[in-house]
Amino acid sequence: MGAAVDASLKEDRVWRDDGRRSRGNLVEGVQTFIAVLAMVLTVAALGCTIMWEAYQISGSERTGRVAILDTSYRATSSDFDIVVNMYRENPDGVNNTLNRILRTIPHRSRIFVYTKDEQANIESLRSHFPTAIIAQGPNIGREGETYLHHVLTHWDDLGKHTMFIQAEVWEFESVLDRISRSFSARTGMQILGSVSEICDCHQCADAYWQDSAGFVPHFYELANNSGNITETKRGCGWLMLSYKGPFIASAARIRGSGRTVFEFLNDSIADPESWAHQRTTWESMRVGIDSMNAPSIGYSIERLWAGIMQCADWTLQRVALR
């Protein structure tokens, strides 16, 4: 127990200090954000699984493009980590959720409980989660900031696979079923939410969010033509959007996307002065008024986890996961 307490206290300090490094220019920030996302959105998806219209589908390799993986990384601490974003949910209910997941995934595992309730009693939480590493941080960024923070602070200590979930998992029974039927040691990424959409990146929008400024196709062309969009253009096609939060990703795939991607996203969501919290940015997303505990950019990150993990560019097929 002493080791777990020390680890969680260290984690607490890191979390409170994170995300305050630099304040970039609004335009440069927007351009960098979209350029980073465009690069990861357009890499072919191998080892990615998602449920769409009741079918399991997997990405097909496109000629000349393969997913970038960190195949040299070896997970030594855990085979399967569970990262939980928590606020004031019933800890008994959360503990029951975790126990049921662990029964589905019989691997060497770790649990990380991140609470954004700054008034939470940490000792009380430890009584509910005696084997977990518990961290308490500011109520900012919702689950997106928690996931980014975890990846960055555990970059060299990631489990072989990590499951990212909210304390109350949407359609939990369906999530358990998808894990038991589809997850394997070879999984690269698995979207666990049941709601997914395919988006034409030239008109990328859904009922609650939109890319009205057209950043995605512009920077797709920029990123896919060595920075020269006047030469042969590789048109931006269809992107898979992810919803509802829960997903599993391998360390090889997370690290293959590059630390810079996660650093930039974390700075954007956690820094109140970043480009992402400027009025011109959040008004263009059509998601309501921006705040630190409910950032507008969080809606974009929620939809783009598959892209960040190089699993959003799809040729749809009813095929089994490789």
Secondary structure by P-SEA (a helix, b strand, c coil): caaaaaaaaaaaaaaaaccccccccaaaaaaaaaaaaaaaaccccccbbbbcccbbbbbbbccccccccccccccccccbbbbbbbccccaaaaaaaaaaaaaaccccbbbbbbbccccccaaaaaaaccccbbbbbcccccaaaaaaaaaaaaccccccbbbbbcccccaaaaaaaaaaccccccccccccccbbbbbccccccccccccccaaaaaaaaaaacccccccccccccbbbbbccccccccaaaaaaacaaaaaaaaaaacccccccccaaaaaaacccccccccccaaaaaaaccccccccccccccccccc
